[in-house]
Amino acid sequence: MKKLWQYFQYLAAISAGKLISLLPRNWFFPVSRAIARLLYPIPQLGGVTLENLRVAFPEKTEKEQRRIAMASLANLVLVLLEFFWIPRHKNFLQQQVEMLDDEKKELDSFSVDPENGLMLITPHHGNWEFAGQYLPTMFHCKVATVVRTPQNPYIGQFLTKHRAIDDVEIIESKGAARGMLKALKEGKALGLLIDQNCRVRDSGIFVNFFGLPVPVTAFPAHLARTRGLRVRIGGIYHDGHRLVMRKFCLPKEPSEYTSDEELTQAFIKIIEDIVREHPEQYLWMYRRFQY
């Protein structure tokens, strides 16, 4: 019965994807806001989002927190709609993503060093799915992206098919360490989202995020320090209907940090700065502060 229900979910996802891919993208913005208003009263969605915002931004008024919560849910819906839409519009990202002039200059002279490798970190902010698909174009390289393993295997196959474009390899989170090491040996850059809970027994360590200790995986920091990887942190966020790429560098090389904890904290500090700039585009629906 469970497999039958999972397969039904898979068929529903395929049908939704085909329908959404036929719609004009400018429809997604009012539709996402309308759906967000329906989702907001649900405790597991709007309730969790609002509680996280109260913890992260206690200085904001209740009205401001509610506005950001509603916009965050709308952004999540927008990401889902755009995810289904992009396979039929593969040239969209190359044509529409904008970058600041100084970042363009650095990328023009950037090349992936197969000796040291490259690690690309992005938070669940803006459109993180677009960020993962745009990385190969931006850095002129092949990328292996680590994603959370879905409980529904049919949905997992569906998502992998959508994410695995020409220069992107998908590594599932279960047993990801081996896949990450293999990808580095093959000269691929690593694409990671590290802003979710990771238990201590699974290489998690506690670092500060919005003034509270949260568990984060230490493996990316360990890998960057021991292998001398270059690290870039950033993503793609929405600016109205436009898409803008932002990229940040660490204040010093990963090998210069004295511990995995210190480097992980540096990762999370930059992610916090990104979120503070546009908090309405962060995935606050996640129980980030539950521990």
Secondary structure as GFF3:
##gff-version 3
##sequence-region A 1 291
A	DSSP	alpha_helix	2	21	.	.	.	ID=ss1
A	DSSP	three_ten_helix	25	27	.	.	.	ID=ss2
A	DSSP	alpha_helix	28	39	.	.	.	ID=ss3
A	DSSP	pi_helix	43	47	.	.	.	ID=ss4
A	DSSP	alpha_helix	48	56	.	.	.	ID=ss5
A	DSSP	alpha_helix	62	85	.	.	.	ID=ss6
A	DSSP	three_ten_helix	86	88	.	.	.	ID=ss7
A	DSSP	alpha_helix	92	96	.	.	.	ID=ss8
A	DSSP	beta_strand	97	99	.	.	.	ID=ss9
A	DSSP	alpha_helix	101	108	.	.	.	ID=ss10
A	DSSP	beta_strand	118	121	.	.	.	ID=ss11
A	DSSP	alpha_helix	128	139	.	.	.	ID=ss12
A	DSSP	beta_strand	143	147	.	.	.	ID=ss13
A	DSSP	alpha_helix	153	163	.	.	.	ID=ss14
A	DSSP	beta_strand	168	172	.	.	.	ID=ss15
A	DSSP	alpha_helix	176	185	.	.	.	ID=ss16
A	DSSP	beta_strand	189	192	.	.	.	ID=ss17
A	DSSP	three_ten_helix	200	202	.	.	.	ID=ss18
A	DSSP	beta_strand	204	209	.	.	.	ID=ss19
A	DSSP	beta_strand	212	217	.	.	.	ID=ss20
A	DSSP	alpha_helix	219	227	.	.	.	ID=ss21
A	DSSP	beta_strand	230	239	.	.	.	ID=ss22
A	DSSP	beta_strand	242	249	.	.	.	ID=ss23
A	DSSP	three_ten_helix	254	256	.	.	.	ID=ss24
A	DSSP	alpha_helix	260	277	.	.	.	ID=ss25
A	DSSP	three_ten_helix	279	281	.	.	.	ID=ss26
###
